[in-house]
Amino acid sequence: MNPIPHYQAITSSPIGLLGLIMEGDALYSIDFLADDVEPLAAEDRSTIQVVSQLQHYFRQADWCFSLPLKPVGTPFQLSVWQQLQQIPVGEVRTYGEIAKVLKSGPRAVGNACRKNPLPVIVPCHRVVAASGPGGYAGQTQGRNMTIKGWLLAHEGVTI
């Protein structure tokens, strides 16, 4: 059994409850949580800042995040996540386009997107398949795809 993560905040959003894990003053992880989890107010300044910036984004899609981030991954995953942060709001890139920049394969890019610990802020929702929306957080249908669709629509993208 996996231990329950220690969230510094559980905040509501238009895409559901988000669990925030901090490491010091930096954001370490954002988890999509079930609707039956109790919200938890942010108490420290850094976590309050994360919640505030997420709220700004959900009100205004072109909000520019300015947060200390501490994603943990392989060197390849980190390079993919860096590429994701270069995709402007309202635009998408295909797995193949990112793979070409990184001299890799689309499937490897998709796997790195699936492992993204900071969804929304590191915008893996802006990565699509050549022939449609692709997947989101390891799923190609269901709740995660609804979240991806909402995020893209919020940013003015139709697929």
N, C-alpha and C positions, 0 to 999 in steps of 0.2 A: 504494500500500500504506500502511495506517495504521501509525504507529509503535506499538510495544508500550508501554502505559502504565507509568510507574514506580510500582509499588506499594510502600507502606511496610509492608504486611503482606498476606499471603494466609492466611486462616484458614478452618478447616473449621467447618461448621455442619450442622444437620439438613437444610437445603435445598441443600447443596453448598458448594463453595469460594467464598469472598467475597474479592475484591480491594479493598483499602482505599487510597485516595489522599488524602493530607493536603495542606493548604496552610497552612504554619506549624503552629499548634496546632489548627487547625479541620479538620473532616472535609469534604472536597471531593466525594468520589465513592465509591460502593460498586458494584462490578461483580460479576455472577454469572459465575463462571468454569467452564470445562470441568473434568471430573474428572481429567484427566491432567496438570494443572498442579501443580507442586511447592509445598507450603505454604512460607510465609516468615514467620518469627517477627517480631513487632513489637519494635522496639528502643528507641524513644523513649517517654517518659512519656505523651504525648498519644495516640499510636497504641495503646499498651498499654491505656489507658483506654477507647478505642473497642472494642477486642477484648473487654475485660472486660465492658463494658455489653452488647454483643451476646450474649455467653455468658449473662449474667443473663437477658436477654429470652428466649433459647431454653430456659432452664430454667423461667422464670416469666413467663407471657405479660403479666401486668399490670405488668411492670417499667416504670418511668418513665425514659426516656432524659434525661440531663442532659449534653449535649455541645455544645461550640461547633461550629456548622455553617456552611459557606460554600458553599451551592448557588449555581450560576451559571445564570441564565435570564433570560427577558424579564420585564418587570414583571407581565404577565398570569400567566406560569408561576409566578412567586414568589407571587402572590396565591392561586393554586390550591394550591400546596404549603403555604402558611400555613393554608388551610382544612383540608387533610388532617390537619395536626397537631392540629386541634381535635376530630377524631373519636375518641371514647373507645375503648379496648380492648374488644373484644367487640361492637362496633356497626359498622354499615355505613351509608353514604350512597350515593344514586344519583348518577350523573353529572348528571342533571337537577336534583337538589336542590342540588348545589354550584353548578351553572350559575345557578340562580335567585338564590342569595345574591350571586353575582358579576355578575348581570345580563348573562349570556353564554349560550352554547349548550352543550348536553351534549357535542357532538363536540369543541368547543374544550377543554373540561375533560378529555376523554379524551386528546386530543393532549398536553396539559400533563402528565397523569399518565404517559404513555408516556415523556416526557423527564425524569422525576424522576431526578436523579442520586443520590438517597439512599434507595433502597428499604429497606424494613423500618423504618428510623428515621423517615422521612417516609412514613407508611403508605398508599401508593397501593393496597395490597391491600385496603383497607377501602372502596374505591369499586367499586360494582357497577352493572350495567345494571338498568333497571326490570323486566326479565323474566328475570334470571339473573345469572350471575357476571360477565358482560362480558369484558374482556380483561385482560392483565397484561404490561407491558413490551413492548407492541406485538404480542402474540400472543393468539389466542383458543383455541388448543389446544397440546398439547405440553408441554415442560419448564416453561415459564413459568407455564402454568395449573396445573401440578402444584404449583409453588412457591406460587402464590396460594392454592390449596386447602389446602395444609399450613399456611400462615400463618393463614388464617381458622379452620381447625379448631383450631389451637393456641390461638387466642383464644376458642374456644367458639362460633364462628359456623358455622351450616350454611346453605347456599344451596340 
